[in-house]
Amino acid sequence: AQKVTQAQTEISVVEKEDVTLDCVYETRDTTYYLFWYKQPPSGELVFLIRRNSFDEQNEISGRYSWNFQKSTSSFNFTITASQVVDSAVYFCALSEAETSYDKVIFGPGTSLSVIP
Amino acid sequence: DVKVTQSSRYLVKRTGEKVFLECVQDMDHENMFWYRQDPGLGLRLIYFSYDVKMKEKGDIPEGYSVSREKKERFSLILESASTNQTSMYLCASSHPLSTGELFFGEGSRLTVL
């Protein structure tokens, strides 16, 4: 069965610190997608990134970067020089070819607080 | 501005009542979803729909049903609300060619007394 684990329940950092949010996934499928979503205090989840299982290249988008390692079944998310606006709950998620790519399974989330 | 709109932000119902949660999207998306969000559990998929009048069970469908009579509207129904259905309910939609890129509504917080 597919499963997403985010071991960090809550993280607090001081503004401008770097922070990494961990995500470990389980799947028997060889073809799958991984995602990160952000849920700011306003409540509406926002899609951040999608990676497929055949593309292990790391990705950088501004202050955000993602490290995908199939060997450790991890898809970690790093925020560089954190800002107060980064305070949110972040969810890692997974979908598989076997069940349906559209059936997205979410992890429990990590609540990030960036302190000014 | 594209949107997923959920009809009620906050509802308070009594045990045994029938509850309707409505969701409308204006993006012409084929796929629509209902999740519930609980602290420590993340989002759990209740039902999803690929097309009008089609529905698929998610991971926790017990106690819920859905209706999709029109492409833009996806309703979640609690036939007989129970206290353990107190939760935040999130509706989402997606285009089938954009795998996993879900657009979410603001959520409906349901309290069952």
Interface residues (C-beta under 8 A of the other chain):
Chain A: V4 Q6 T9 Y33 F35 Y37 S42 G43 E44 L45 V46 F47 R50 F91 A93 S95 S100 Y101 D102 K103 V104 I105 F106 G107 P108 G109
Chain B: N31 F33 Y35 G40 L41 G42 L43 R44 L45 F48 Y50 E56 G58 D59 L90 A92 S94 P96 T99 G100 E101 L102 F103 F104 G105 E106 G107
